[in-house]
Amino acid sequence: MGAAEELAKTAGWRCITMRGLMVLALASGSATAAADIRITDDAGRSVSLTQPARRIISLTPHLTELLFAAGAGDRLVGTVEYSNYPEQARRIERIGNNAQLDLERIVALKPDLVLVWRDGNAQRQLEKLLQLGIPVYYNEPRRLPDIARAIEQLGLLAGTEAAALPAARAFMARLAELRRRYGGRPSVALFFQIWDRPLLTVNGQHLISDAIRLCGGRNVFADLEALTPEVSTEAVLAADPEAMVGVSAEAGQLGNLDAWKQWRRMRAVARGNLFLVDSDLISRNTPRILDGAEALCEDLDKARARRN
């Protein structure tokens, strides 16, 4: 998917009978009364399993990638469109996309765990999944260390701690190195564009904003309430950012920032500080976000070097 498309959420629902689904869910034997594995997910819910999950379904590309990072990619029996990393993920059966899930197929695959992006899947469908009694793990990282924690949790749920813990430690070590290298540099006022029609950005609670802070950047729309707020051209011009960052082009989106070049008095345009970062790196909540963050940090260094 393009990860920017993940951020632009839609909702859809194909009518199915709850009675039929409940029969299939009960037949799958997914519901359990006692638990040997228990964690608290990003929605504050307790996720309990009697044994490590062996049949896992991921409902978003970034959780597919995280599961592979935790050493449990071979446990995936179903995932959604645009799950394209690592290469093995392309061969996993598709059960829909973030806007339209095939719940009948999900239940027929007899999962013992379903991985969900808390703010990226249609809420109505998630409510249906919860009613079926299949264990659901919600993920919504807001800070970069949350990615390491998710890898650890998925390793625990899948019984692959031997792979997950070193992966989480490696992520934290690289994060610490990037923070040491870039965190103390002079601040750069930045506008981050995740979509152009409508014009969407991120607020200060979004994971991308944590990457911006890592690089010594300052998100000019950090104080807005919505996680991915819509802003106006006039608001961006009034903020007069020193740098503008967009995501690389993908289906349905003009990823570049060329439209802003008409506003020649804006600092970012006047100084040539219009940058693009690969969407799959900066917008997916996976270890690869540090690749995107490092590219962003290098771009902000260019902006600093262009000051008069």
C-alpha positions in Angstrom: 0.0 0.0 0.0 1.3 3.1 0.0 1.6 3.9 3.5 0.2 7.3 2.9 -3.0 5.5 1.7 -3.1 3.8 5.1 -3.3 7.2 6.7 -6.2 8.2 4.5 -8.8 5.9 6.1 -12.0 4.7 4.5 -14.8 2.5 5.7 -16.7 -0.2 4.0 -18.8 -3.2 4.9 -20.2 -6.2 3.0 -23.3 -7.5 4.7 -23.0 -11.0 6.1 -25.0 -12.9 8.7 -23.7 -12.8 12.2 -25.3 -16.2 12.9 -23.2 -17.9 10.2 -20.0 -16.2 11.4 -20.6 -17.1 15.0 -21.0 -20.7 14.0 -17.7 -20.6 12.1 -16.0 -18.8 14.9 -17.0 -21.3 17.5 -16.0 -24.2 15.2 -12.5 -22.6 14.9 -11.9 -23.1 18.6 -10.4 -19.7 18.9 -12.1 -18.6 22.2 -10.3 -19.7 25.3 -11.2 -19.5 29.0 -7.7 -19.6 30.5 -4.5 -17.9 29.4 -0.8 -18.6 29.7 0.3 -15.6 27.7 -1.1 -12.1 28.5 -0.1 -8.7 27.3 -1.7 -5.2 27.2 -2.0 -3.8 23.7 -2.0 -0.2 22.4 -5.7 0.1 23.0 -5.2 -0.8 26.7 -6.9 -4.2 26.2 -5.7 -7.4 27.6 -4.7 -10.0 25.0 -4.7 -13.6 26.3 -3.6 -16.8 24.7 -3.3 -20.3 26.1 -0.4 -21.0 23.9 1.7 -19.2 21.3 -0.3 -18.2 18.2 0.3 -20.5 15.2 -2.3 -19.1 12.7 -2.1 -15.3 12.6 -3.9 -12.8 10.4 -2.6 -9.3 9.9 -5.1 -6.6 8.8 -2.5 -4.0 7.8 0.8 -4.0 5.9 2.9 -2.6 8.7 1.8 -5.3 11.1 2.7 -7.9 8.5 6.2 -6.4 8.4 6.4 -6.3 12.2 5.5 -9.9 12.5 8.3 -10.9 10.2 10.6 -8.6 12.2 9.6 -10.6 15.3 10.6 -13.9 13.6 7.0 -15.0 13.2 6.3 -14.4 9.5 5.7 -18.1 8.9 2.7 -18.0 11.3 0.8 -15.7 8.9 -2.1 -17.3 7.1 -3.7 -14.2 5.8 -3.1 -10.5 5.3 -4.3 -7.5 3.3 -3.5 -5.9 0.0 -0.2 -3.9 -0.2 1.6 -6.2 2.2 4.7 -6.1 0.1 7.6 -6.3 2.6 9.5 -8.5 3.1 9.3 -10.4 -0.2 7.8 -13.4 1.5 4.8 -11.3 2.5 3.7 -11.1 -1.1 2.9 -14.8 -1.1 0.4 -14.7 1.8 -3.3 -15.1 1.1 -5.2 -11.8 0.8 -8.4 -11.4 2.8 -9.3 -7.8 1.7 -7.9 -4.4 2.5 -8.1 -1.8 5.2 -11.5 -0.6 3.9 -13.1 -4.0 3.1 -12.4 -7.2 4.9 -13.7 -10.7 4.0 -14.8 -11.7 7.5 -16.1 -15.1 6.3 -12.7 -15.9 4.8 -11.0 -14.7 8.0 -13.0 -17.0 10.2 -12.6 -19.9 7.7 -8.8 -19.6 8.0 -9.2 -20.4 11.8 -6.9 -17.8 13.1 -5.8 -17.9 16.8 -4.8 -14.2 16.6 -5.7 -11.2 14.5 -3.4 -8.1 14.3 -5.2 -4.8 13.9 -4.1 -1.2 13.3 -6.1 0.7 15.8 -6.6 3.8 13.8 -6.2 2.3 10.3 -9.0 -0.3 10.0 -12.7 0.4 9.7 -14.1 0.4 13.3 -17.4 -1.3 12.3 -15.5 -4.3 11.0 -13.3 -4.4 14.1 -16.3 -4.6 16.3 -17.6 -7.5 14.3 -14.3 -9.3 14.8 -14.4 -8.8 18.6 -17.9 -10.2 18.7 -16.6 -13.4 17.0 -14.4 -14.2 20.0 -11.1 -14.3 18.0 -8.2 -12.8 20.0 -7.3 -9.4 18.6 -4.1 -7.4 19.1 -4.4 -3.6 18.6 -1.3 -1.7 17.5 -0.9 2.1 17.3 2.6 3.3 18.0 2.9 7.0 18.7 6.6 7.1 19.7 9.5 5.4 18.0 10.3 3.1 21.0 6.8 1.8 20.7 7.9 -0.1 17.5 10.5 -2.1 19.6 7.8 -2.8 22.2 5.5 -4.1 19.5 8.2 -6.4 18.1 8.7 -7.8 21.6 5.0 -8.3 22.2 4.5 -10.0 18.9 7.4 -12.3 19.7 5.8 -13.2 23.0 2.4 -13.8 21.4 3.9 -16.0 18.7 6.5 -17.7 20.9 9.5 -16.3 18.9 11.1 -14.3 21.6 14.6 -15.6 20.6 14.3 -13.6 17.3 12.1 -10.7 18.5 14.2 -9.6 21.5 17.4 -9.1 19.5 15.5 -7.3 16.7 13.9 -4.9 19.3 17.3 -4.2 20.9 18.9 -3.6 17.5 16.1 -1.1 16.7 16.6 0.8 20.0 20.4 0.9 19.5 20.0 2.4 16.0 17.4 4.9 17.4 19.9 5.9 20.1 22.6 6.5 17.6 20.4 8.7 15.4 19.3 10.7 18.4 22.9 11.2 19.4 23.8 12.3 15.9 20.9 14.7 15.1 18.9 15.4 18.2 20.9 18.5 19.4 21.0 20.3 16.1 19.3 23.7 15.5 15.5 23.5 15.1 14.0 23.6 11.6 10.3 24.6 11.2 8.8 21.9 9.0 5.5 21.1 7.2 5.0 17.5 6.5 2.6 16.7 3.7 1.1 13.2 3.6 -1.6 13.9 1.1 -2.4 16.8 -1.3 -6.1 16.5 -2.2 -7.3 17.2 0.5 -4.2 18.7 2.0 -3.3 16.5 5.0 -0.5 16.6 7.5 0.3 15.1 10.9 -0.1 16.5 14.4 2.4 16.2 17.3 1.0 12.9 18.5 1.7 11.1 15.2 4.6 8.8 14.9 6.0 10.8 12.0 6.2 13.8 14.4 8.5 11.7 16.7 10.8 11.2 13.7 10.7 14.9 13.0 11.7 15.6 16.6 14.5 13.0 16.3 16.0 15.1 13.5 15.7 18.4 15.4 12.7 19.4 13.4 9.6 21.3 14.6 6.2 20.3 13.2 4.4 23.6 12.5 1.0 21.9 12.9 1.9 19.9 16.0 -0.8 21.5 18.1 -3.8 20.5 15.9 -6.2 18.0 17.5 -6.7 15.4 14.8 -3.9 12.8 14.2 -3.9 13.5 10.4 -5.6 16.9 10.1 -6.7 18.6 7.0 -5.1 22.1 6.6 -5.5 24.9 4.1 -3.0 26.4 1.8 -3.4 29.7 3.6 -2.5 28.0 6.9 0.7 26.6 5.5 1.6 30.0 4.0 0.9 31.6 7.4 3.2 29.1 9.1 5.9 29.8 6.6 7.9 26.6 7.2 11.6 26.6 6.6 11.3 23.1 5.0 8.5 21.1 3.4 8.6 17.3 3.3 6.3 15.1 1.2 6.1 11.4 0.6 7.1 9.7 -2.6 4.4 9.4 -5.3 2.0 6.5 -5.3 -1.3 5.5 -6.7 -3.9 8.2 -6.4 -1.6 10.8 -5.0 0.6 13.6 -6.3 3.5 12.9 -4.0 5.8 15.7 -5.1 5.6 19.3 -3.8 5.8 21.1 -7.1 2.5 22.9 -6.5 4.1 24.9 -3.7 6.8 26.4 -6.0 4.4 29.2 -7.0 4.7 30.7 -3.5 8.2 32.0 -4.0 8.3 34.1 -0.8 7.7 31.1 1.5 11.0 30.3 3.1 11.0 26.6 2.1 10.5 27.5 -1.5 12.9 30.5 -1.6 15.7 28.3 -0.1 14.9 25.2 -2.2 14.0 23.1 0.9 11.3 20.9 -0.7 12.1 17.3 0.1 10.6 13.9 -0.6 10.9 10.8 1.6 10.0 7.2 0.5 6.4 6.7 1.8 7.0 3.0 2.7 9.9 4.1 4.9 8.6 7.1 6.8 4.9 6.2 6.9 4.9 2.6 8.0 5.2 1.8 11.6 8.0 -0.7 11.3 11.8 -0.8 11.8 12.3 0.7 8.4 11.0 4.0 9.7 14.5 4.7 10.9 15.6 4.5 7.3 13.1 7.2 6.5 14.0 9.2 9.6 17.7 9.1 8.6 16.8 10.4 5.2 14.7 13.1 6.8 17.5 14.1 9.1 19.9 14.5 6.2 17.3 16.7 4.4 17.0 19.0 7.4 20.8 19.3 7.6 20.6 20.6 4.0 18.0 23.1 5.1 20.3 24.3 7.9 23.2 24.7 5.5 21.1 27.0 3.3 20.5 29.6 6.0 21.9 33.0 5.3 
